[in-house]
Amino acid sequence: MKVNGTPYRTIWPGADMASVEIIDQTRLPHSFAIARLASLEDMAEAIRSMRVRGAPLIGAAAAYGMWLAARKDPSDRGLREAGAALVATRPTAVNLRWAVERMGAWLRPLAEADRAEAARGRAAQVCEEDVAINRGIAAAGLPLIRSAASGRPAGRPVNILTHCNAGWLAAVDLGTATAPIYAAHDAGIAVHVWVDETRPRNQGASLTAWELLHHGVPHTVIADNAGGHLMQHGQVDLVIVGTDRTTAAGDVCNKIGTYLKALAARDNAVPFYAAVPSPSIDWRVRDGLREIEIENRSTSEVTHVSGRLWGGGVASVAVTPEGSPAANPAFDVTPARLVSGLITERGIAQATEEGLRRLFPEGGR
């Protein structure tokens, strides 16, 4: 995708072939900055602090983190410890564990002297696969938007609501939930996106709105609590969200607040879809409510917000009374019964184990 006319991905190997460069997402939308990561510790900090975030992207970041680790210590013990350090950074998204396990399986059979170079190539492969998966999601989801557009008066856009950021900033490129939206926009279909602000951290307002703006997609930022009202008044045609982990039975774990959108969509007969790249399917888990560990993040993300001051600087300011306690569960689980379908790179699956295995018969092996 392009930023000010220049194509970017979210992560790439440095020109020195000894580091990784990323778009520092904690600086957006007020500043576009590139950060250089030269070690496993740098990568773990970037994931933990959400300088890189989004399930597909932290999978790619973990793969490159294994490369950085193998450059320093390619031994079995070194790889094992590096993998454990990366997995500990963000417990909810399954892509991180998937990438670490995959890299370990690729590298362990090799001689230690060959592991670092092989790791760099394999990490690049993980990134290319992510882009291909997202292209598949775009192709699978585009007919939903095209169908919603058919028969409506000329100039009336398809109104799509999304939550959090499941755009290209959450992946290597293209994104998951936004991939069909970009495909529809580029195909000339009139679309308009309702962008939930997504408190806390405001990934919708800070990231989704930023990338839609740069791609020229019409959109409007709304308070999280406005979504149900818009659905009641017929101003939402469909909801598309991303996922950090989807169970084998079709439960969708995503940014906190997603469940409430699904409830409002069901009550107003609005189709609710999750864009699910196959690495985000956790075939080991069937009951999302009981089996998925929900990350509890710093309460400062609730008690403070960051924004641009009138003078142009950026600062974090308190929005709660000093001394008031806060809680910050970062994700919730939307039960499969509320999900109209799962948009995958192989097509749209019913939100059931049978539906997923029809598209992914190799799942879980």
C-alpha positions as CSV (number, residue, x, y, z in Angstrom):
1,M,0.0,0.0,0.0
2,K,1.1,3.6,-0.5
3,V,2.0,6.4,1.9
4,N,2.2,9.8,0.3
5,G,2.5,8.0,-3.1
6,T,5.3,5.7,-2.0
7,P,4.6,1.9,-1.6
8,Y,5.4,0.4,1.8
9,R,5.0,-2.8,3.6
10,T,4.8,-2.8,7.4
11,I,8.0,-4.8,7.9
12,W,11.1,-5.6,5.8
13,P,14.8,-6.6,6.3
14,G,17.2,-3.6,6.6
15,A,19.6,-2.7,3.8
16,D,22.5,-3.9,6.0
17,M,20.9,-7.4,6.1
18,A,21.6,-7.4,9.8
19,S,18.4,-5.7,11.0
20,V,14.7,-5.4,10.5
21,E,12.8,-2.1,9.7
22,I,9.2,-1.4,10.7
23,I,6.6,1.3,10.5
24,D,6.4,2.5,14.1
25,Q,2.7,2.4,14.7
26,T,2.8,4.1,18.0
27,R,3.7,7.3,16.2
28,L,0.7,7.2,13.9
29,P,-1.4,9.1,12.8
30,H,0.6,12.2,13.7
31,S,4.0,11.1,12.6
32,F,5.2,8.6,10.0
33,A,8.4,7.0,11.3
34,I,10.6,4.0,10.5
35,A,12.2,2.1,13.3
36,R,15.3,-0.2,13.1
37,L,15.4,-3.4,15.1
38,A,18.7,-5.1,15.5
39,S,18.2,-7.9,18.0
40,L,15.7,-10.3,19.4
41,E,15.3,-8.0,22.4
42,D,14.4,-5.1,20.1
43,M,11.8,-7.2,18.3
44,A,10.2,-8.5,21.5
45,E,10.0,-4.9,22.8
46,A,8.4,-3.7,19.5
47,I,5.7,-6.4,19.7
48,R,5.1,-5.9,23.4
49,S,4.8,-2.1,23.1
50,M,2.6,-2.4,19.9
51,R,5.0,-0.6,17.7
52,V,4.1,-3.6,15.5
53,R,0.6,-5.0,16.1
54,G,-2.2,-7.0,14.5
55,A,-2.2,-10.8,14.5
56,P,-0.7,-11.4,11.0
57,L,2.0,-8.7,11.4
58,I,3.2,-10.0,14.8
59,G,3.4,-13.4,13.2
60,A,5.7,-12.0,10.6
61,A,7.6,-10.0,13.2
62,A,8.1,-13.1,15.3
63,A,9.6,-14.9,12.2
64,Y,12.1,-12.0,11.7
65,G,12.7,-12.1,15.5
66,M,13.8,-15.7,15.1
67,W,16.2,-14.6,12.4
68,L,17.7,-11.9,14.6
69,A,18.0,-14.5,17.4
70,A,19.7,-17.1,15.1
71,R,22.3,-14.5,14.0
72,K,23.4,-14.3,17.6
73,D,22.8,-17.9,18.9
74,P,21.7,-20.5,16.3
75,S,21.9,-23.4,18.8
76,D,18.8,-25.5,19.7
77,R,18.8,-23.8,23.1
78,G,19.1,-20.4,21.6
79,L,16.2,-21.0,19.3
80,R,14.1,-22.4,22.1
81,E,14.7,-19.5,24.4
82,A,14.1,-17.0,21.6
83,G,10.8,-18.6,20.7
84,A,9.7,-18.5,24.4
85,A,10.6,-14.8,24.7
86,L,8.6,-13.9,21.6
87,V,5.6,-16.0,22.5
88,A,5.5,-14.3,26.0
89,T,5.1,-10.8,24.5
90,R,1.4,-11.2,23.4
91,P,-0.5,-14.2,24.6
92,T,-3.8,-13.9,22.7
93,A,-3.0,-13.8,19.0
94,V,-2.2,-17.3,17.7
95,N,-0.2,-16.1,14.7
96,L,2.8,-15.3,16.9
97,R,3.0,-18.9,18.3
98,W,2.3,-20.3,14.8
99,A,5.2,-18.4,13.3
100,V,7.6,-19.3,16.1
101,E,6.7,-23.0,15.9
102,R,7.0,-23.0,12.1
103,M,10.4,-21.3,12.2
104,G,11.6,-23.8,14.8
105,A,10.4,-26.7,12.7
106,W,12.2,-25.3,9.6
107,L,15.5,-24.5,11.4
108,R,16.1,-27.4,13.8
109,P,17.0,-30.0,11.1
110,L,19.7,-27.7,9.7
111,A,23.3,-27.4,10.8
112,E,23.8,-24.5,13.2
113,A,26.1,-22.7,10.7
114,D,23.2,-22.6,8.2
115,R,20.4,-21.5,10.4
116,A,20.8,-17.8,10.4
117,E,20.7,-17.4,6.6
118,A,17.9,-19.9,6.3
119,A,15.9,-18.0,8.9
120,R,16.1,-14.8,6.9
121,G,14.7,-16.6,3.9
122,R,12.0,-18.3,5.8
123,A,10.9,-15.1,7.5
124,A,10.6,-13.5,4.1
125,Q,8.5,-16.5,3.0
126,V,6.2,-16.0,5.9
127,C,5.7,-12.4,4.8
128,E,5.0,-13.3,1.1
129,E,2.5,-15.9,2.3
130,D,0.7,-13.3,4.3
131,V,0.3,-11.0,1.3
132,A,-1.0,-13.9,-0.8
133,I,-3.4,-14.9,1.9
134,N,-4.7,-11.3,2.1
135,R,-5.2,-11.2,-1.6
136,G,-7.3,-14.4,-1.3
137,I,-9.4,-12.7,1.4
138,A,-9.9,-9.7,-0.8
139,A,-11.1,-12.0,-3.6
140,A,-13.4,-14.0,-1.3
141,G,-14.9,-10.9,0.3
142,L,-15.4,-8.7,-2.7
143,P,-18.6,-10.5,-3.9
144,L,-20.2,-9.7,-0.6
145,I,-19.7,-6.0,-1.2
146,R,-20.6,-6.3,-4.8
147,S,-23.9,-8.1,-3.9
148,A,-24.7,-5.4,-1.3
149,A,-24.1,-2.7,-4.0
150,S,-26.4,-4.3,-6.6
151,G,-29.8,-2.7,-7.1
152,R,-29.2,0.3,-4.9
153,P,-29.6,3.9,-6.3
154,A,-26.7,5.3,-8.1
155,G,-24.3,7.0,-5.9
156,R,-25.5,5.4,-2.7
157,P,-22.5,3.6,-1.2
158,V,-22.3,0.3,0.6
159,N,-21.8,1.2,4.3
160,I,-19.4,-1.1,6.0
161,L,-18.6,-0.9,9.7
162,T,-15.3,-2.2,11.0
163,H,-13.7,-2.3,14.5
164,C,-10.1,-1.9,15.6
165,N,-7.5,-2.0,12.8
166,A,-7.5,-5.1,10.5
167,G,-6.0,-3.1,7.7
168,W,-2.6,-3.3,6.0
169,L,-1.0,-1.9,9.1
170,A,-2.1,-5.1,10.9
171,A,-0.6,-7.3,8.3
172,V,2.4,-7.2,6.0
173,D,0.3,-5.6,3.2
174,L,-3.4,-5.3,2.1
175,G,-4.9,-6.3,5.5
176,T,-7.7,-8.7,6.3
177,A,-11.0,-7.0,7.0
178,T,-10.0,-4.1,4.8
179,A,-8.8,-6.2,1.9
180,P,-12.3,-6.7,0.4
181,I,-13.0,-3.0,1.0
182,Y,-9.9,-1.9,-0.9
183,A,-10.7,-4.4,-3.7
184,A,-14.3,-3.0,-4.0
185,H,-13.0,0.6,-3.9
186,D,-10.4,-0.1,-6.6
187,A,-13.1,-1.9,-8.7
188,G,-15.2,1.3,-8.7
189,I,-17.8,0.2,-6.3
190,A,-19.0,3.0,-4.1
191,V,-18.1,2.2,-0.5
192,H,-18.1,4.1,2.8
193,V,-16.6,2.8,6.0
194,W,-17.8,3.6,9.5
195,V,-14.6,3.5,11.5
196,D,-15.0,2.7,15.2
197,E,-12.6,4.7,17.2
198,T,-11.8,1.5,19.2
199,R,-11.0,2.6,22.7
200,P,-8.6,1.9,24.4
201,R,-5.6,2.7,22.2
202,N,-7.9,4.1,19.4
203,Q,-6.5,1.8,16.6
204,G,-9.6,2.6,14.5
205,A,-9.2,6.4,14.8
206,S,-5.4,6.4,14.7
207,L,-4.7,3.6,12.2
208,T,-7.7,2.5,10.1
209,A,-8.7,6.1,9.4
210,W,-5.1,7.0,8.5
211,E,-4.7,4.2,6.0
212,L,-8.2,4.6,4.4
213,L,-7.4,8.3,4.1
214,H,-4.1,7.6,2.3
215,H,-5.9,5.2,-0.1
216,G,-8.8,7.6,-0.8
217,V,-11.5,5.4,0.7
218,P,-14.5,7.4,2.0
219,H,-14.9,6.9,5.7
220,T,-16.2,8.4,8.9
221,V,-14.8,8.0,12.4
222,I,-17.4,7.3,15.0
223,A,-17.5,6.7,18.8
224,D,-17.6,3.0,19.6
225,N,-21.1,3.3,21.0
226,A,-22.5,4.8,17.9
227,G,-22.5,1.5,15.9
228,G,-25.7,0.1,17.2
229,H,-27.6,3.4,16.6
230,L,-26.4,3.4,13.0
231,M,-27.5,-0.2,12.5
232,Q,-31.0,0.6,14.0
233,H,-31.4,3.3,11.4
234,G,-30.3,1.3,8.4
235,Q,-27.0,3.0,7.9
236,V,-24.8,-0.2,8.1
237,D,-25.1,-2.8,5.3
238,L,-22.5,-5.2,6.7
239,V,-19.9,-5.5,9.4
240,I,-16.4,-6.9,8.7
241,V,-13.9,-7.3,11.5
242,G,-10.6,-9.0,11.8
243,T,-9.5,-11.7,14.3
244,D,-6.6,-12.4,16.6
245,R,-7.6,-16.0,17.0
246,T,-10.5,-18.0,15.6
247,T,-11.3,-21.4,17.2
248,A,-11.8,-24.6,15.3
249,A,-15.5,-24.2,16.1
250,G,-15.8,-20.7,14.7
251,D,-15.6,-18.5,17.8
252,V,-13.9,-15.2,16.9
253,C,-11.5,-13.5,19.4
254,N,-10.8,-9.9,18.4
255,K,-10.3,-6.5,19.9
256,I,-12.5,-5.7,22.9
257,G,-15.9,-4.4,21.8
258,T,-16.3,-6.7,18.8
259,Y,-18.8,-8.9,20.7
260,L,-21.0,-5.9,21.3
261,K,-21.0,-5.1,17.6
262,A,-22.0,-8.7,16.8
263,L,-24.9,-8.4,19.2
264,A,-26.1,-5.2,17.6
265,A,-25.7,-6.7,14.2
266,R,-27.8,-9.7,15.1
267,D,-30.5,-7.6,16.6
268,N,-30.7,-5.5,13.4
269,A,-30.3,-8.3,10.8
270,V,-27.0,-6.8,9.7
271,P,-24.5,-9.5,8.3
272,F,-21.5,-9.8,10.6
273,Y,-18.4,-11.3,9.0
274,A,-14.8,-11.9,10.3
275,A,-11.9,-11.9,8.0
276,V,-9.8,-14.9,9.0
277,P,-6.4,-15.8,7.5
278,S,-5.7,-19.5,8.0
279,P,-2.7,-18.9,10.4
280,S,-5.2,-17.2,12.8
281,I,-7.3,-20.4,13.1
282,D,-6.3,-22.2,16.3
283,W,-7.2,-25.9,15.6
284,R,-6.3,-26.8,19.2
285,V,-9.1,-24.7,20.7
286,R,-12.8,-25.2,20.4
287,D,-14.4,-23.1,23.2
288,G,-13.1,-19.6,22.8
289,L,-14.8,-18.3,26.0
290,R,-13.1,-20.9,28.2
291,E,-9.8,-21.7,26.4
292,I,-8.4,-18.4,25.0
293,E,-6.2,-16.4,27.4
294,I,-7.3,-12.8,27.2
295,E,-4.5,-10.3,27.5
296,N,-4.9,-7.7,30.2
297,R,-2.9,-4.7,29.2
298,S,-1.8,-1.6,31.2
299,T,-4.6,0.4,32.8
300,S,-2.8,3.6,31.5
301,E,-4.4,2.8,28.1
302,V,-7.8,3.4,29.7
303,T,-6.9,6.3,32.0
304,H,-4.9,8.2,29.4
305,V,-5.2,9.1,25.7
306,S,-2.6,10.4,23.4
307,G,-3.2,13.2,20.9
308,R,-2.0,16.2,19.1
309,L,-2.0,19.4,21.1
310,W,-3.2,22.8,19.6
311,G,0.5,23.8,19.4
312,G,1.3,20.8,17.2
313,G,3.1,18.6,19.7
314,V,1.9,15.1,20.8
315,A,1.2,14.3,24.4
316,S,-0.6,11.8,26.7
317,V,-3.3,13.3,28.9
318,A,-5.3,11.8,31.8
319,V,-9.1,11.4,31.2
320,T,-10.0,9.8,34.6
321,P,-9.8,11.2,38.1
322,E,-6.5,10.5,39.8
323,G,-7.0,7.5,42.1
324,S,-9.8,5.9,40.1
325,P,-9.0,2.2,39.4
326,A,-9.3,0.9,35.8
327,A,-9.3,-2.5,34.0
328,N,-8.1,-3.2,30.5
329,P,-9.1,-6.6,29.0
330,A,-7.8,-6.2,25.5
331,F,-9.9,-8.8,23.6
332,D,-13.3,-10.4,23.8
333,V,-14.8,-13.5,22.1
334,T,-17.7,-13.4,19.7
335,P,-19.5,-16.8,19.8
336,A,-19.8,-18.5,16.4
337,R,-23.6,-18.3,16.5
338,L,-23.4,-14.5,16.0
339,V,-21.0,-14.8,13.0
340,S,-22.6,-14.8,9.5
341,G,-19.4,-16.2,7.9
342,L,-15.6,-16.4,8.1
343,I,-13.9,-14.8,5.1
344,T,-10.8,-16.9,4.4
345,E,-8.3,-17.0,1.6
346,R,-10.0,-20.1,0.3
347,G,-13.5,-18.7,0.4
348,I,-16.2,-18.0,2.9
349,A,-16.7,-20.6,5.6
350,Q,-19.7,-21.2,7.9
351,A,-18.6,-20.3,11.4
352,T,-18.5,-24.0,12.4
353,E,-15.8,-26.6,12.6
354,E,-17.5,-28.4,9.7
355,G,-17.5,-25.2,7.7
356,L,-13.8,-24.5,8.4
357,R,-12.7,-28.1,7.7
358,R,-14.5,-28.1,4.4
359,L,-12.1,-25.4,3.3
360,F,-9.1,-26.5,5.3
361,P,-9.2,-30.3,5.5
362,E,-5.6,-30.3,6.6
363,G,-6.4,-28.2,9.6
364,G,-4.9,-29.3,12.9
365,R,-2.4,-31.6,11.4
